């Protein structure tokens, strides 16, 4: 970022279009609602209210944002589900795991499409191939867990064996699983549309497809690489490098990265502070 014109960046942020920002935030909120609804669909027979899952999911996302290790949020979500809402441990693990797998798989597919149809992404071929490999590995991990009952070492872990049963139950629920796949795709496309609206308002000329791939690629990268709390610096660096490939100016690229970063990370962090500020939890009565 040596060629950054800091005055231009200041001007870019000062002239942030309010209307486009609000539309972008609305689309982002709808995307998050789709993500929560996806999780609710995966809870077969569990009547957890939507608004409760909204808090649990965003609290976990916010905690992950603050932690250099990106699985702390899932651990917290597991604790909240099992202790506060009496969800079976194997069901909690299965739904949390399937969510991650769906994000890896749909993200990998979208990046594959981008690699084929967006020439500027050729410079990021290795990263995209790594994302595809991660998607394949995540699917393989699900298969290993499902078959864990027949594997001598793994069948000695009670939680793993019971989780395998929950995963098999999910695999047999074809309509719910298909809905979850569709909701995952819708979630990423809405996030991309949200980013595109903001980019358009800031005078950055990229397509909806490019905006979607930008979000998928950046979120995937910062979700796997240890970094400072809230991925400060890392998020902006990835967005900056990706937008440079599409000939976006340094000030515009960094300004866009800062605004998108704030929009994606601040709401879940606030929710995490509020939710975990209410500890200790009381177990739900049945």
VENNOR-V563622 format. One record per run of one state. SS is the DSSP state (H for helix, E for strand, L for the rest). FROM is the first residue (numbers start at 1). LEN is the number of residues. If there is no record, write none. Layout:
ss: (SS | SS)
from: (FROM | FROM)
len: (LEN | LEN)
This chain:
ss: (L | H | L | H | L | H | L | H | L | H | L | H | L | H | L | H | L | H | L | H | L | H | L | H | L | H | L | H | L)
from: (1 | 6 | 15 | 18 | 43 | 50 | 67 | 72 | 85 | 89 | 118 | 119 | 147 | 148 | 151 | 154 | 157 | 158 | 173 | 174 | 202 | 208 | 225 | 229 | 232 | 234 | 245 | 250 | 277)
len: (5 | 9 | 3 | 25 | 7 | 17 | 5 | 13 | 4 | 29 | 1 | 28 | 1 | 3 | 3 | 3 | 1 | 15 | 1 | 28 | 6 | 17 | 4 | 3 | 2 | 11 | 5 | 27 | 10)
